[in-house]
Every structure is written in structure tokens, then in C-alpha cells.
Amino acid sequence: MEDEPDDDDPRRRALVEVAAQVLAEDGPHGLSLRKVAAQAGGSTQLVYTLFGGKPGLVDALYSEGFRRLAIAQQRALQAAPPPGDPARILALGHAYRGFAQTEPSFFSVMFGRAVPGFTPARSTRAASRQSTFGVLVQTVRECLDAGTLRAPDAADLARLCWATVHGLTSLEQSGLLGTDDVEAFVAAALCVPVDAHRPPGQPGAGAASL
């Protein structure tokens, strides 16, 4: 029986970093084992040994993308108001959009079909998405506990917020948002699901400007 891949193997980490660079420079369609191996100073056999082939390498890139998104989320929350303030949810939304702008190739691997035939392993998909979606759920739950937002279920409200920012981001990435002032539109649109769940009488964050 073969050993399970060791994600802490420095050779794996080094190849993922090289593959990420190739992905950023050449896009998903330019990603090849030969190019990754050449830039890493090794052979394609090493890639096969460590990842089992291109699907395994792309699966590792998929995980890496979510790791980078999680870092962006963490930085956004560190600069945001204290837990319980709905502004933290908006900060996560802007971090999500910012990640897509700075890492478009990763975003396309994580949420699109940029690499033909690639489907992330079920375990990879579950762990990766939960690591970032879970942060949003916890942030929403803190607002519900503080009484700054009202909703029957934190996960459902988090899903609504994610659907909003993902839809906006995907449309923007495709050039289909159709507005002259993208920044203002996105800022206002992100407020819609948040403002809709504020207690009566509490002022919103600006959704009415849409």
C-alpha cells in the first residue's frame, strides 16, 4: 500500500508554489507538468511521485487558493470593528472580491472550470470551502448573538451573503456588471443582505444608494 501524500513535504510545497507562479503567469490553460517541473528544476516524474499526475497537482492548487483566501479573510477581520459588528461581514465581502482581483487564476480554479476535466476531490472540496465559509458563518453568528442582525439561522444568512458577493465578483470578472461606477455599486450591493436583517429602526450601511 502506497503512503498517503504528505502536505508538509517541502518538495510538495515547493512544487505548488512553482505551479502557482505558472498559473498566475500563463493562466490555467498554460499549466503543464513539464513546465512546472522545468521551472522547479526537476522532472515530471517527481510531480507524478508527489501528486500522482496533473489532477493531483491542480487539487493542491485548489487547496492553496482557499488557503490564500483564508489569509485575506483573516487580515480583513483584523482591520475590522470588534466581533458583533455587521461591518465585519462587509469586510469579508470586500476581501473576497479583492482576492478574486489579485488572484484571478486561483479564483477560476476554485470556482470555475478553468482546468478542463478537473474536479476537486470530495474531501478537498469540503475542507477547503468550509475553512473559508466557516469564517463567514462564525462572523454572522457573532452578529446574531450581539443582536445587531436578526435571522433564524446563521448559515443561511451567511450563504445569502456569499451568494451576493460571489455573484457580483463573477459578473465583474466577466465584465458583465454593466455599471460605470463599479466600486460604489459593489459597496452598496454588499449591504443589501446585511441591511435586510438589521433590527427595526437600526440604520443600514448604504444599500439604499443602489
Helices and strands as residue ranges (DSSP letters): H 10-26, G 28-30, H 33-40, H 44-51, H 54-78, H 87-102, H 104-111, H 122-146, H 154-173, H 182-195, G 207-209
